[in-house]
Amino acid sequence: MLILVLICGFAKAQHDTVTVITSFTPTISDAFKINLNPVISDTVKPIVISTYTTYPKLIATSYDVEPIKAAKLVDEKIPKLYKSLIKGGFGTLTTPYVELFYNSLRSKSMLFTAHFNHLSSVGQIKDFGPSGFSNNELNVYGRKFMKNHTLSFGGDYSRNVVHNYGFKPAEFIDTITKDEIKQRFNYIAGNAKINSNYLDSSKLYHSIGVKYYYLNDFKNATENSFGVNAVVSKNVKLFKNYRKQMFELTGDVDYYNFKYGLNSTNTYLVKLVPHYKLILDEYMFDVGMNTSVAGDTSADLHLYPMINVSVNLVKNMLILYTGLNPEIQKNSFKSLSDENPFIRSNLPMKFSYKTFEFTAGLKGNLSSNASFNVAYIGSHLENMALFVTDTLFPLKNKFTVVYDDVDVTNIKAEIALQKTDKFKVLLRADYFQYTTLHEIKAWHKPEMDVSLSFNYSIQNKIITRIDIFAYDKKYARIYDNHIEKAYKLDGIIDANLSVEYRYTKLLSAFVNFNNLGSSRYYQWYNYPSRRFNVLFGVSYAF
């Protein structure tokens, strides 16, 4: 067989054909049947029950006692409080200063505080009229704690004297005395309020308060104001699936009476604001209606819807908020004189209607030591009060008020940094854009206002504070050949520095440096500021 294969292989290699002829007998193998029968296999296994017996045996053990050291408790004595603090000093430009604080000590039933402050100066500003001033203020405040209520009361008195020095004596032939340009504001006020302090949040919270003030000036202009305020709030379940729901109703009534000479005017403002607050998880909704009635010779009803929404984007870190909060504001003799003490005694006082105010902002914490707040506020004011020089006075050293409809855009930003009590920084910036309807400019309103406050304490022994502030240009209304023009008041950058040295916990000394740049800037037209001045003083607690 092997030879045949080799021959065939050889023949194939030579490309020859070989035919083999032999006999062939076909055969069929025998068939065998597979004898496999199905078998049922029982998969249930019998359980074998085992029995066993245990024999207890005692094993001897031993242990060693290791004593624990007693914990050392930190001395947590309640710090001693002092009832009074007195501060006093004297500065350049003949500036005496006295301030006194009084506080009641710890009590579970009563709290009382009092504060008195005096600051004056007779220093002069070169080329301008007598600019001496005197500020005197006394404030008292108290609280009486009862089982379910708290009674609060307070009183204020101030006597502030200024001189309308916004003119140049060299431009006038007649001598102008200090009494001719003197202005003095006497103010006395009192208030009282009682409110509930239930520990059970399901009970009705309520408070009611009354307030009164009297104001007069050197020219016998007087203003009396009386007001009542009440608040009622209750946790409710308007929607069953939401737990934190509250309904609140706030009411305010303010009455004003102004007299000058034979003229007397009476005005009032009544507000009723119901609103509903709903908190669900990271969302907060506050919806209400500001119902106001403003009246003088006639009464006008105003309905302003209010809504505030906030979203906690990152818990305790980042909050997005927005809202609509229109309202009515009363321009009173007090509010106008507080903003500008160089006003004339008889001036128009109207209501300002903030018919629209939209706010959108973002606030939160950058870290455990840093927080921020940025916001956009767009509003429309009807009868916005603007201060302009009163040309009826020969010296042109007093201001009156004009009213105009103004659209206001305000972009604000705040950043606060604090690391314990040693280091504090607060930066605030506001950008304003005013669009007036009739006036050329929004008089005496700056377009930019920035302030930076920096506090630093060295081992609670030396405390320093730096205040830097700046504002952009603003405009005053003047007349040139009977033609109305906008006079630009340049913007400024200024800084104040104060340093305090605490000799003991009770005794310390301080020095304040004001207007470090010694710049002359104008907050009001023809009213320059004082240049660099220093105030030294000491303080003592007892």
Order of alpha helices (4+ residues) and beta strands (2+ residues): alpha-beta-beta-beta-beta-beta-beta-beta-beta-beta-beta-beta-beta-beta-beta-alpha-beta-beta-beta-beta-beta-beta-beta-beta-beta-beta-beta-beta-beta
